């Protein structure tokens, strides 16, 4: 009897329970946080780096942008019948997060959190209203670390541009200077691009600020686009000015004045000057407008009513869609406990220390090269091998460099497209090609073929990425295969092979290419011992 009364009591309270919107939102958020915990941990780790130290501010600023927009959409009485598209978005976020967890790439899990936030807004307000809240959701992108491949490609290009502009400013100021790739030679000292251009760490927070600036700006879309895109050239310009001023100080007062100046000037001073330039650009755009608004009027800086908008969350209804979102989180957590860990153990391979000294008729010259500490730190390889091979009768030697990574999900291979220009080499020609017929192979052998030059020296370069049994030419494709292998087999190791040879003054490019192909034929036999295919 008492059991029946208890059951009846629960059933009577069930409708009230389903109206506890905040309760179900809390459950959905808690379950999602637990499922995507690897991504959140990756965020906390990335936020400790200088270039992403602004990360904790991004969710706060996005929340303020959301409350500002919320004022434009008053509460709608009655039921909301277009919440289910949000459930589909939430489900897609969990699918994306599961792929990141299976591949052991926490950045992908972190990216899924943004998709989930967008889905929850669509569930809470319905499609017709929730779709308008994309600006604060998109702003969350600025809290995420860029994929390593994109990060290194972008920052290396921007660093080289900054250095070239900085050197140009120095020459205008009659300061003797020489630029060799990523090395700025002032005579009294040499500045490395990575050090001289560390001010680019402020590119990401300035991009975030310019995004907010563009959102708050009341004006044509193209004005907003200009304000948003201006962050990159403004940052590069200011960093070039910083390099030039640092060069003038070192040349005039000595290097002992440089360190203190650099620490001060590359800090908040650069950021504040960039913001001032952004405001000046907005002020200039106002002159193109017919309404002739002031800058204060053109920016929507009204903060009134934000507290009352935040209190609207207490009226959140426990809709079936919201309950389903909480159920998806709970179900994902439950199912994940049943999924076996597919991460590979340490891959069985031979160390490069036992790599053969001879490859056919090609013999190692001297001892393997040991990289400089700063280069090795940037490479971050678990094992590498750099040797010079020579052959009797060959016009010149061949350089062989191999790097292997046990776990590429924490960084992985850096493309020579990044390293070579940073070392002062100009890439005169670069193409992706297939050499299966040239090597007498049945399977495709994809690699990059490049001609690089420095002064009058020209070299031919072959390089490719070894991802399992695949030879991959494009580094983005290598990352895709890494993702697929991580999901299907748990294998996350891989490596990169690079061969170089000088093109002597009296030989053709084809002759140099024949040397590299000859070495590759001999290399393919022992290579799987050191770069495992499975």
TAPEKA-V866623 format. One record per residue. N is the residue number from 1. RES is the residue in one small letter. SS is DSSP state (2 for helix, 1 for strand, 0 for the rest). OMEGA is omega in whole degrees, -180 to 180 (999 if undefined). Layout:
BEGIN
N,RES,SS,OMEGA
N,RES,SS,OMEGA
END
This chain:
BEGIN
1,x,0,-178
2,x,2,178
3,x,2,179
4,x,2,179
5,x,2,178
6,x,2,179
7,x,2,180
8,x,2,180
9,x,2,179
10,x,2,-180
11,x,2,178
12,x,2,-179
13,x,2,-176
14,x,2,178
15,x,2,179
16,x,2,179
17,x,2,-179
18,x,2,177
19,x,0,178
20,x,0,-176
21,x,2,-178
22,x,2,179
23,x,2,-179
24,x,2,175
25,x,2,177
26,x,2,179
27,x,2,180
28,x,2,-180
29,x,2,180
30,x,2,180
31,x,2,179
32,x,2,179
33,x,2,178
34,x,2,-178
35,x,2,-178
36,x,0,-174
37,x,2,179
38,x,2,179
39,x,2,179
40,x,2,177
41,x,2,178
42,x,2,177
43,x,2,-179
44,x,2,178
45,x,2,-179
46,x,2,-178
47,x,0,177
48,x,0,177
49,x,0,-177
50,x,2,-175
51,x,2,180
52,x,2,-178
53,x,0,178
54,x,0,-173
55,x,2,-178
56,x,2,-180
57,x,2,-173
58,x,2,178
59,x,2,179
60,x,2,180
61,x,2,177
62,x,2,178
63,x,2,178
64,x,2,176
65,x,2,179
66,x,2,180
67,x,2,177
68,x,2,179
69,x,2,-176
70,x,2,179
71,x,0,-178
72,x,0,-176
73,x,0,-180
74,x,0,-180
75,x,0,179
76,x,0,178
77,x,0,177
78,x,0,-177
79,x,0,176
80,x,0,-172
81,x,0,-180
82,x,0,-179
83,x,0,-170
84,x,2,172
85,x,2,177
86,x,2,178
87,x,2,178
88,x,2,179
89,x,2,178
90,x,2,178
91,x,2,178
92,x,2,178
93,x,2,179
94,x,2,177
95,x,2,178
96,x,2,178
97,x,2,179
98,x,2,177
99,x,2,178
100,x,2,179
101,x,2,179
102,x,2,-179
103,x,2,-179
104,x,0,176
105,x,0,-173
106,x,2,179
107,x,2,178
108,x,2,177
109,x,2,179
110,x,2,179
111,x,2,-179
112,x,2,-179
113,x,2,179
114,x,2,178
115,x,2,180
116,x,2,179
117,x,2,177
118,x,2,179
119,x,2,180
120,x,2,177
121,x,2,178
122,x,2,177
123,x,2,-175
124,x,2,-174
125,x,2,-176
126,x,0,-177
127,x,2,-173
128,x,2,179
129,x,2,-175
130,x,2,-179
131,x,2,-180
132,x,2,-177
133,x,2,-179
134,x,2,-179
135,x,2,179
136,x,2,178
137,x,2,180
138,x,2,180
139,x,2,179
140,x,2,178
141,x,2,-176
142,x,2,177
143,x,2,-174
144,x,0,174
145,x,0,176
146,x,0,170
147,x,0,-173
148,x,2,-178
149,x,2,180
150,x,2,-178
151,x,2,-177
152,x,2,178
153,x,2,-177
154,x,2,-176
155,x,2,178
156,x,2,179
157,x,2,-179
158,x,2,178
159,x,2,180
160,x,2,177
161,x,2,178
162,x,2,-178
163,x,2,179
164,x,2,177
165,x,2,179
166,x,2,178
167,x,2,178
168,x,2,177
169,x,2,180
170,x,2,179
171,x,2,175
172,x,2,179
173,x,0,177
174,x,0,174
175,x,0,180
176,x,0,-176
177,x,0,178
178,x,1,-180
179,x,1,178
180,x,1,-178
181,x,0,-180
182,x,0,-180
183,x,1,177
184,x,1,-176
185,x,1,179
186,x,0,-177
187,x,0,-180
188,x,0,177
189,x,0,176
190,x,1,178
191,x,1,176
192,x,1,-178
193,x,2,-177
194,x,2,178
195,x,2,-177
196,x,2,-176
197,x,0,178
198,x,2,175
199,x,2,177
200,x,2,174
201,x,2,-178
202,x,2,178
203,x,2,-174
204,x,2,176
205,x,2,178
206,x,2,174
207,x,2,178
208,x,2,-180
209,x,2,-179
210,x,2,176
211,x,2,178
212,x,2,179
213,x,2,-180
214,x,2,179
215,x,2,-177
216,x,2,-177
217,x,1,177
218,x,0,-178
219,x,0,-179
220,x,0,180
221,x,2,-177
222,x,2,173
223,x,2,180
224,x,2,180
225,x,2,179
226,x,2,-179
227,x,2,-180
228,x,2,-175
229,x,2,-177
230,x,2,-176
231,x,2,-177
232,x,2,-180
233,x,2,178
234,x,2,-179
235,x,2,179
236,x,2,179
237,x,2,-179
238,x,2,178
239,x,2,176
240,x,2,177
241,x,2,179
242,x,2,178
243,x,2,-179
244,x,2,-180
245,x,2,178
246,x,2,178
247,x,2,179
248,x,2,-180
249,x,2,-180
250,x,2,-178
251,x,2,-175
252,x,2,-173
253,x,2,178
254,x,0,-174
255,x,2,-178
256,x,2,178
257,x,2,-169
258,x,2,-173
259,x,2,-180
260,x,2,179
261,x,2,-177
262,x,2,-179
263,x,2,-179
264,x,2,-170
265,x,2,-178
266,x,2,179
267,x,2,-175
268,x,2,-179
269,x,2,179
270,x,2,-178
271,x,2,-177
272,x,2,178
273,x,2,177
274,x,2,179
275,x,2,178
276,x,2,177
277,x,2,179
278,x,2,176
279,x,2,179
280,x,2,178
281,x,2,178
282,x,2,179
283,x,2,178
284,x,2,179
285,x,2,-180
286,x,2,-180
287,x,0,179
288,x,0,-177
289,x,0,-179
290,x,0,-176
291,x,0,176
292,x,0,177
293,x,0,172
294,x,0,-179
295,x,2,178
296,x,2,-180
297,x,2,-178
298,x,2,178
299,x,1,179
300,x,0,-178
301,x,0,-179
302,x,0,-179
303,x,0,-178
304,x,0,175
305,x,0,-179
306,x,2,-180
307,x,2,180
308,x,2,177
309,x,2,178
310,x,2,-180
311,x,2,178
312,x,2,-179
313,x,2,-179
314,x,2,179
315,x,2,-180
316,x,0,-178
317,x,0,177
318,x,0,-178
319,x,0,175
320,x,2,179
321,x,2,180
322,x,2,177
323,x,2,177
324,x,2,178
325,x,2,177
326,x,2,178
327,x,2,177
328,x,2,179
329,x,2,180
330,x,2,180
331,x,2,179
332,x,2,178
333,x,2,-179
334,x,2,-178
335,x,2,-177
336,x,2,177
337,x,2,-179
338,x,2,-178
339,x,0,179
340,x,0,178
341,x,0,-176
342,x,0,-179
343,x,0,179
344,x,0,171
345,x,0,-180
346,x,0,-176
347,x,0,179
348,x,0,-180
349,x,0,175
350,x,0,177
351,x,0,176
352,x,2,179
353,x,2,-180
354,x,2,178
355,x,0,-176
356,x,0,-179
357,x,0,179
358,x,1,174
359,x,1,-174
360,x,0,179
361,x,0,-180
362,x,1,-175
363,x,1,180
364,x,1,178
365,x,1,178
366,x,0,-179
367,x,0,178
368,x,0,180
369,x,0,175
370,x,0,-178
371,x,0,175
372,x,0,-175
373,x,2,-177
374,x,2,177
375,x,2,178
376,x,2,178
377,x,2,179
378,x,2,179
379,x,2,178
380,x,0,178
381,x,0,176
382,x,0,178
383,x,1,177
384,x,1,-178
385,x,1,-179
386,x,1,-176
387,x,1,174
388,x,1,-179
389,x,1,179
390,x,1,-179
391,x,0,179
392,x,0,179
393,x,0,179
394,x,0,-178
395,x,0,179
396,x,0,-175
397,x,0,177
398,x,1,175
399,x,1,180
400,x,1,177
401,x,1,179
402,x,1,177
403,x,1,-179
404,x,1,-179
405,x,1,177
406,x,0,-177
407,x,0,-178
408,x,2,-180
409,x,2,-180
410,x,2,-180
411,x,0,174
412,x,0,-169
413,x,0,171
414,x,0,-177
415,x,0,173
416,x,2,175
417,x,2,178
418,x,2,-172
419,x,2,-175
420,x,2,177
421,x,2,179
422,x,2,179
423,x,0,177
424,x,0,179
425,x,0,175
426,x,1,179
427,x,1,-178
428,x,1,-178
429,x,1,179
430,x,1,177
431,x,1,174
432,x,1,-174
433,x,1,179
434,x,1,-175
435,x,0,-176
436,x,0,-180
437,x,0,-180
438,x,0,-178
439,x,0,-180
440,x,0,-178
441,x,0,176
442,x,0,-179
443,x,0,178
444,x,0,177
445,x,0,-175
446,x,1,177
447,x,1,176
448,x,1,177
449,x,1,-177
450,x,1,170
451,x,1,-179
452,x,1,-180
453,x,1,175
454,x,1,-174
455,x,0,179
456,x,0,-179
457,x,1,178
458,x,1,180
459,x,1,174
460,x,1,-175
461,x,1,167
462,x,1,172
463,x,1,178
464,x,1,179
465,x,1,-180
466,x,1,180
467,x,1,-173
468,x,0,179
469,x,0,-176
470,x,1,166
471,x,1,-172
472,x,1,-179
473,x,0,-174
474,x,0,-177
475,x,2,177
476,x,2,178
477,x,2,178
478,x,2,178
479,x,2,177
480,x,2,178
481,x,2,176
482,x,2,178
483,x,2,-179
484,x,2,179
485,x,2,178
486,x,2,-179
487,x,2,-172
488,x,2,-175
489,x,0,-177
490,x,0,-179
491,x,0,-178
492,x,0,179
493,x,0,179
494,x,1,-178
495,x,1,-179
496,x,1,178
497,x,1,179
498,x,1,176
499,x,1,180
500,x,1,174
501,x,1,180
502,x,1,173
503,x,0,-176
504,x,0,-173
505,x,0,-175
506,x,0,180
507,x,0,180
508,x,0,176
509,x,2,-180
510,x,2,179
511,x,2,177
512,x,2,180
513,x,2,179
514,x,2,178
515,x,2,-178
516,x,2,-180
517,x,2,177
518,x,2,178
519,x,2,-180
520,x,2,179
521,x,2,-180
522,x,2,-177
523,x,2,-173
524,x,2,180
525,x,2,-178
526,x,2,-172
527,x,2,-178
528,x,2,176
529,x,2,-173
530,x,2,174
531,x,0,-173
532,x,0,180
533,x,0,178
534,x,0,999
END
